[in-house]
Amino acid sequence: MGRAYSQDVRDRVLAEIDEGTPVYEAAELYRVSVSFIYKLQARRLATGHTAPCAIRGRPPRKLAGHIEALRGYVNDHNDATLHEMQEWLRGRGVRVSIGALWNTLAREQFRYKKNGSRRRTGA
C-alpha cells in the first residue's frame, strides 16, 4: 500500500487548482493522479479537511484474547475435535470458523493429536 501525500503537497495542489489551473495540468505538474485531485476536492468540500485519513491496518484476530484458554482446553481435552473446540468457544461467546480455528492452532504451534496412543499401520 502506498503512503499518503504530505500536507504540503495537498495544500499546493489545491492552491494551484483554486488559481484556475486545469486539473490535468496540476496533476502532471505535481506528479499526482487526477483522481487524487478530485477526491481531495470532494473531501475538502464535504468535511472542510484535507489531511489524510488514518491508515487502519488489519483488524485483530478473533482468537487473540483466547489463546491461553484454548491452550488449557487442548491440554485438558487432547482428544477434542475441531467441532468440539468450536462449540466450547461458542459457549465463551466467540464465534469462529473451523478454518480460523485450524489456522490458530497451527500458528500457535499447538501440539495436538486426536489419537496419540494409536500406532500407524504399516504399509
PyMOL CGO cylinders between C-alpha atoms (Angstrom):
from pymol import cmd
from pymol.cgo import CYLINDER

trace = [
    CYLINDER, 0.00, 0.00, 0.00, 1.30, 3.44, -0.86, 0.3, 1, 1, 1, 1, 1, 1,
    CYLINDER, 1.30, 3.44, -0.86, 1.92, 6.28, 1.52, 0.3, 1, 1, 1, 1, 1, 1,
    CYLINDER, 1.92, 6.28, 1.52, -0.31, 9.33, 1.80, 0.3, 1, 1, 1, 1, 1, 1,
    CYLINDER, -0.31, 9.33, 1.80, 0.77, 12.54, 0.16, 0.3, 1, 1, 1, 1, 1, 1,
    CYLINDER, 0.77, 12.54, 0.16, 2.18, 15.13, 2.56, 0.3, 1, 1, 1, 1, 1, 1,
    CYLINDER, 2.18, 15.13, 2.56, 0.02, 18.01, 3.71, 0.3, 1, 1, 1, 1, 1, 1,
    CYLINDER, 0.02, 18.01, 3.71, 2.34, 20.41, 1.84, 0.3, 1, 1, 1, 1, 1, 1,
    CYLINDER, 2.34, 20.41, 1.84, 1.65, 18.68, -1.50, 0.3, 1, 1, 1, 1, 1, 1,
    CYLINDER, 1.65, 18.68, -1.50, -2.06, 18.64, -0.77, 0.3, 1, 1, 1, 1, 1, 1,
    CYLINDER, -2.06, 18.64, -0.77, -2.08, 22.37, 0.01, 0.3, 1, 1, 1, 1, 1, 1,
    CYLINDER, -2.08, 22.37, 0.01, -0.02, 23.26, -3.08, 0.3, 1, 1, 1, 1, 1, 1,
    CYLINDER, -0.02, 23.26, -3.08, -2.21, 21.17, -5.40, 0.3, 1, 1, 1, 1, 1, 1,
    CYLINDER, -2.21, 21.17, -5.40, -5.39, 22.75, -4.06, 0.3, 1, 1, 1, 1, 1, 1,
    CYLINDER, -5.39, 22.75, -4.06, -3.88, 26.24, -4.27, 0.3, 1, 1, 1, 1, 1, 1,
    CYLINDER, -3.88, 26.24, -4.27, -2.97, 25.58, -7.90, 0.3, 1, 1, 1, 1, 1, 1,
    CYLINDER, -2.97, 25.58, -7.90, -6.48, 24.37, -8.69, 0.3, 1, 1, 1, 1, 1, 1,
    CYLINDER, -6.48, 24.37, -8.69, -8.02, 27.32, -6.84, 0.3, 1, 1, 1, 1, 1, 1,
    CYLINDER, -8.02, 27.32, -6.84, -5.96, 29.70, -9.03, 0.3, 1, 1, 1, 1, 1, 1,
    CYLINDER, -5.96, 29.70, -9.03, -7.63, 28.23, -12.11, 0.3, 1, 1, 1, 1, 1, 1,
    CYLINDER, -7.63, 28.23, -12.11, -5.13, 25.67, -13.35, 0.3, 1, 1, 1, 1, 1, 1,
    CYLINDER, -5.13, 25.67, -13.35, -6.89, 22.75, -15.05, 0.3, 1, 1, 1, 1, 1, 1,
    CYLINDER, -6.89, 22.75, -15.05, -6.88, 19.51, -13.06, 0.3, 1, 1, 1, 1, 1, 1,
    CYLINDER, -6.88, 19.51, -13.06, -4.94, 17.54, -15.67, 0.3, 1, 1, 1, 1, 1, 1,
    CYLINDER, -4.94, 17.54, -15.67, -2.16, 20.16, -15.79, 0.3, 1, 1, 1, 1, 1, 1,
    CYLINDER, -2.16, 20.16, -15.79, -1.93, 20.32, -12.00, 0.3, 1, 1, 1, 1, 1, 1,
    CYLINDER, -1.93, 20.32, -12.00, -1.79, 16.54, -11.83, 0.3, 1, 1, 1, 1, 1, 1,
    CYLINDER, -1.79, 16.54, -11.83, 1.09, 16.47, -14.28, 0.3, 1, 1, 1, 1, 1, 1,
    CYLINDER, 1.09, 16.47, -14.28, 2.87, 19.38, -12.57, 0.3, 1, 1, 1, 1, 1, 1,
    CYLINDER, 2.87, 19.38, -12.57, 2.77, 17.82, -9.08, 0.3, 1, 1, 1, 1, 1, 1,
    CYLINDER, 2.77, 17.82, -9.08, 3.01, 14.22, -10.29, 0.3, 1, 1, 1, 1, 1, 1,
    CYLINDER, 3.01, 14.22, -10.29, -0.23, 13.09, -8.67, 0.3, 1, 1, 1, 1, 1, 1,
    CYLINDER, -0.23, 13.09, -8.67, -3.19, 11.34, -10.22, 0.3, 1, 1, 1, 1, 1, 1,
    CYLINDER, -3.19, 11.34, -10.22, -6.21, 13.19, -11.49, 0.3, 1, 1, 1, 1, 1, 1,
    CYLINDER, -6.21, 13.19, -11.49, -8.46, 11.05, -9.29, 0.3, 1, 1, 1, 1, 1, 1,
    CYLINDER, -8.46, 11.05, -9.29, -6.44, 12.12, -6.23, 0.3, 1, 1, 1, 1, 1, 1,
    CYLINDER, -6.44, 12.12, -6.23, -7.17, 15.76, -7.01, 0.3, 1, 1, 1, 1, 1, 1,
    CYLINDER, -7.17, 15.76, -7.01, -10.89, 15.13, -7.49, 0.3, 1, 1, 1, 1, 1, 1,
    CYLINDER, -10.89, 15.13, -7.49, -11.07, 13.09, -4.27, 0.3, 1, 1, 1, 1, 1, 1,
    CYLINDER, -11.07, 13.09, -4.27, -9.14, 15.78, -2.39, 0.3, 1, 1, 1, 1, 1, 1,
    CYLINDER, -9.14, 15.78, -2.39, -11.52, 18.46, -3.65, 0.3, 1, 1, 1, 1, 1, 1,
    CYLINDER, -11.52, 18.46, -3.65, -14.54, 16.36, -2.69, 0.3, 1, 1, 1, 1, 1, 1,
    CYLINDER, -14.54, 16.36, -2.69, -13.12, 15.75, 0.78, 0.3, 1, 1, 1, 1, 1, 1,
    CYLINDER, -13.12, 15.75, 0.78, -12.47, 19.46, 1.29, 0.3, 1, 1, 1, 1, 1, 1,
    CYLINDER, -12.47, 19.46, 1.29, -15.99, 20.28, 0.13, 0.3, 1, 1, 1, 1, 1, 1,
    CYLINDER, -15.99, 20.28, 0.13, -17.63, 17.61, 2.32, 0.3, 1, 1, 1, 1, 1, 1,
    CYLINDER, -17.63, 17.61, 2.32, -15.61, 17.94, 5.54, 0.3, 1, 1, 1, 1, 1, 1,
    CYLINDER, -15.61, 17.94, 5.54, -13.50, 21.06, 5.23, 0.3, 1, 1, 1, 1, 1, 1,
    CYLINDER, -13.50, 21.06, 5.23, -10.38, 19.00, 5.93, 0.3, 1, 1, 1, 1, 1, 1,
    CYLINDER, -10.38, 19.00, 5.93, -7.62, 17.97, 3.57, 0.3, 1, 1, 1, 1, 1, 1,
    CYLINDER, -7.62, 17.97, 3.57, -5.47, 15.87, 5.90, 0.3, 1, 1, 1, 1, 1, 1,
    CYLINDER, -5.47, 15.87, 5.90, -5.07, 12.20, 5.03, 0.3, 1, 1, 1, 1, 1, 1,
    CYLINDER, -5.07, 12.20, 5.03, -7.19, 9.64, 6.85, 0.3, 1, 1, 1, 1, 1, 1,
    CYLINDER, -7.19, 9.64, 6.85, -5.55, 7.40, 9.42, 0.3, 1, 1, 1, 1, 1, 1,
    CYLINDER, -5.55, 7.40, 9.42, -4.25, 4.16, 7.96, 0.3, 1, 1, 1, 1, 1, 1,
    CYLINDER, -4.25, 4.16, 7.96, -6.37, 1.47, 9.51, 0.3, 1, 1, 1, 1, 1, 1,
    CYLINDER, -6.37, 1.47, 9.51, -4.49, -1.78, 9.11, 0.3, 1, 1, 1, 1, 1, 1,
    CYLINDER, -4.49, -1.78, 9.11, -5.78, -5.25, 9.65, 0.3, 1, 1, 1, 1, 1, 1,
    CYLINDER, -5.78, -5.25, 9.65, -8.35, -5.99, 12.36, 0.3, 1, 1, 1, 1, 1, 1,
    CYLINDER, -8.35, -5.99, 12.36, -7.21, -8.09, 15.32, 0.3, 1, 1, 1, 1, 1, 1,
    CYLINDER, -7.21, -8.09, 15.32, -7.69, -11.84, 15.12, 0.3, 1, 1, 1, 1, 1, 1,
    CYLINDER, -7.69, -11.84, 15.12, -10.83, -13.23, 16.74, 0.3, 1, 1, 1, 1, 1, 1,
    CYLINDER, -10.83, -13.23, 16.74, -8.96, -15.65, 18.96, 0.3, 1, 1, 1, 1, 1, 1,
    CYLINDER, -8.96, -15.65, 18.96, -6.20, -13.25, 20.02, 0.3, 1, 1, 1, 1, 1, 1,
    CYLINDER, -6.20, -13.25, 20.02, -7.54, -12.88, 23.56, 0.3, 1, 1, 1, 1, 1, 1,
    CYLINDER, -7.54, -12.88, 23.56, -8.39, -16.56, 23.97, 0.3, 1, 1, 1, 1, 1, 1,
    CYLINDER, -8.39, -16.56, 23.97, -5.08, -18.27, 23.18, 0.3, 1, 1, 1, 1, 1, 1,
    CYLINDER, -5.08, -18.27, 23.18, -4.20, -19.26, 26.75, 0.3, 1, 1, 1, 1, 1, 1,
    CYLINDER, -4.20, -19.26, 26.75, -7.72, -20.52, 27.46, 0.3, 1, 1, 1, 1, 1, 1,
    CYLINDER, -7.72, -20.52, 27.46, -7.62, -22.51, 24.22, 0.3, 1, 1, 1, 1, 1, 1,
    CYLINDER, -7.62, -22.51, 24.22, -4.22, -23.91, 25.16, 0.3, 1, 1, 1, 1, 1, 1,
    CYLINDER, -4.22, -23.91, 25.16, -5.63, -25.05, 28.50, 0.3, 1, 1, 1, 1, 1, 1,
    CYLINDER, -5.63, -25.05, 28.50, -8.65, -26.61, 26.82, 0.3, 1, 1, 1, 1, 1, 1,
    CYLINDER, -8.65, -26.61, 26.82, -6.46, -28.51, 24.35, 0.3, 1, 1, 1, 1, 1, 1,
    CYLINDER, -6.46, -28.51, 24.35, -4.22, -29.76, 27.18, 0.3, 1, 1, 1, 1, 1, 1,
    CYLINDER, -4.22, -29.76, 27.18, -7.23, -30.91, 29.21, 0.3, 1, 1, 1, 1, 1, 1,
    CYLINDER, -7.23, -30.91, 29.21, -9.15, -32.35, 26.26, 0.3, 1, 1, 1, 1, 1, 1,
    CYLINDER, -9.15, -32.35, 26.26, -6.45, -33.63, 23.92, 0.3, 1, 1, 1, 1, 1, 1,
    CYLINDER, -6.45, -33.63, 23.92, -8.95, -35.86, 22.13, 0.3, 1, 1, 1, 1, 1, 1,
    CYLINDER, -8.95, -35.86, 22.13, -11.34, -32.99, 21.27, 0.3, 1, 1, 1, 1, 1, 1,
    CYLINDER, -11.34, -32.99, 21.27, -12.25, -32.46, 17.64, 0.3, 1, 1, 1, 1, 1, 1,
    CYLINDER, -12.25, -32.46, 17.64, -12.21, -29.07, 15.95, 0.3, 1, 1, 1, 1, 1, 1,
    CYLINDER, -12.21, -29.07, 15.95, -16.02, -29.03, 16.10, 0.3, 1, 1, 1, 1, 1, 1,
    CYLINDER, -16.02, -29.03, 16.10, -15.93, -29.65, 19.85, 0.3, 1, 1, 1, 1, 1, 1,
    CYLINDER, -15.93, -29.65, 19.85, -13.43, -26.81, 20.28, 0.3, 1, 1, 1, 1, 1, 1,
    CYLINDER, -13.43, -26.81, 20.28, -15.67, -24.61, 18.17, 0.3, 1, 1, 1, 1, 1, 1,
    CYLINDER, -15.67, -24.61, 18.17, -18.66, -25.39, 20.41, 0.3, 1, 1, 1, 1, 1, 1,
    CYLINDER, -18.66, -25.39, 20.41, -16.57, -24.73, 23.52, 0.3, 1, 1, 1, 1, 1, 1,
    CYLINDER, -16.57, -24.73, 23.52, -15.54, -21.35, 22.12, 0.3, 1, 1, 1, 1, 1, 1,
    CYLINDER, -15.54, -21.35, 22.12, -19.16, -20.57, 21.21, 0.3, 1, 1, 1, 1, 1, 1,
    CYLINDER, -19.16, -20.57, 21.21, -20.01, -21.15, 24.88, 0.3, 1, 1, 1, 1, 1, 1,
    CYLINDER, -20.01, -21.15, 24.88, -17.43, -18.47, 25.72, 0.3, 1, 1, 1, 1, 1, 1,
    CYLINDER, -17.43, -18.47, 25.72, -19.12, -16.05, 23.29, 0.3, 1, 1, 1, 1, 1, 1,
    CYLINDER, -19.12, -16.05, 23.29, -16.66, -16.46, 20.41, 0.3, 1, 1, 1, 1, 1, 1,
    CYLINDER, -16.66, -16.46, 20.41, -17.99, -17.50, 17.01, 0.3, 1, 1, 1, 1, 1, 1,
    CYLINDER, -17.99, -17.50, 17.01, -15.15, -18.72, 14.83, 0.3, 1, 1, 1, 1, 1, 1,
    CYLINDER, -15.15, -18.72, 14.83, -14.93, -20.88, 11.73, 0.3, 1, 1, 1, 1, 1, 1,
    CYLINDER, -14.93, -20.88, 11.73, -13.20, -24.25, 11.63, 0.3, 1, 1, 1, 1, 1, 1,
    CYLINDER, -13.20, -24.25, 11.63, -10.60, -22.78, 9.26, 0.3, 1, 1, 1, 1, 1, 1,
    CYLINDER, -10.60, -22.78, 9.26, -9.77, -19.93, 11.62, 0.3, 1, 1, 1, 1, 1, 1,
    CYLINDER, -9.77, -19.93, 11.62, -9.50, -22.37, 14.49, 0.3, 1, 1, 1, 1, 1, 1,
    CYLINDER, -9.50, -22.37, 14.49, -7.25, -24.66, 12.48, 0.3, 1, 1, 1, 1, 1, 1,
    CYLINDER, -7.25, -24.66, 12.48, -5.02, -21.76, 11.43, 0.3, 1, 1, 1, 1, 1, 1,
    CYLINDER, -5.02, -21.76, 11.43, -4.77, -20.53, 15.02, 0.3, 1, 1, 1, 1, 1, 1,
    CYLINDER, -4.77, -20.53, 15.02, -3.75, -23.98, 16.24, 0.3, 1, 1, 1, 1, 1, 1,
    CYLINDER, -3.75, -23.98, 16.24, -1.10, -24.18, 13.52, 0.3, 1, 1, 1, 1, 1, 1,
    CYLINDER, -1.10, -24.18, 13.52, 0.18, -20.61, 14.02, 0.3, 1, 1, 1, 1, 1, 1,
    CYLINDER, 0.18, -20.61, 14.02, 0.47, -21.04, 17.79, 0.3, 1, 1, 1, 1, 1, 1,
    CYLINDER, 0.47, -21.04, 17.79, 2.17, -24.42, 17.25, 0.3, 1, 1, 1, 1, 1, 1,
    CYLINDER, 2.17, -24.42, 17.25, -0.25, -26.36, 19.43, 0.3, 1, 1, 1, 1, 1, 1,
    CYLINDER, -0.25, -26.36, 19.43, 0.87, -29.96, 19.78, 0.3, 1, 1, 1, 1, 1, 1,
    CYLINDER, 0.87, -29.96, 19.78, -2.42, -31.71, 19.43, 0.3, 1, 1, 1, 1, 1, 1,
    CYLINDER, -2.42, -31.71, 19.43, -3.17, -35.20, 18.17, 0.3, 1, 1, 1, 1, 1, 1,
    CYLINDER, -3.17, -35.20, 18.17, -6.55, -36.77, 18.41, 0.3, 1, 1, 1, 1, 1, 1,
    CYLINDER, -6.55, -36.77, 18.41, -5.22, -40.32, 18.81, 0.3, 1, 1, 1, 1, 1, 1,
    CYLINDER, -5.22, -40.32, 18.81, -1.68, -40.01, 20.06, 0.3, 1, 1, 1, 1, 1, 1,
    CYLINDER, -1.68, -40.01, 20.06, -1.51, -43.54, 21.52, 0.3, 1, 1, 1, 1, 1, 1,
    CYLINDER, -1.51, -43.54, 21.52, -2.62, -45.35, 18.36, 0.3, 1, 1, 1, 1, 1, 1,
    CYLINDER, -2.62, -45.35, 18.36, 0.17, -46.55, 16.08, 0.3, 1, 1, 1, 1, 1, 1,
    CYLINDER, 0.17, -46.55, 16.08, 0.24, -46.05, 12.36, 0.3, 1, 1, 1, 1, 1, 1,
    CYLINDER, 0.24, -46.05, 12.36, -0.45, -49.08, 10.27, 0.3, 1, 1, 1, 1, 1, 1,
    CYLINDER, -0.45, -49.08, 10.27, 2.43, -50.49, 8.34, 0.3, 1, 1, 1, 1, 1, 1,
    CYLINDER, 2.43, -50.49, 8.34, 2.02, -50.41, 4.59, 0.3, 1, 1, 1, 1, 1, 1,
]
cmd.load_cgo(trace, "trace")
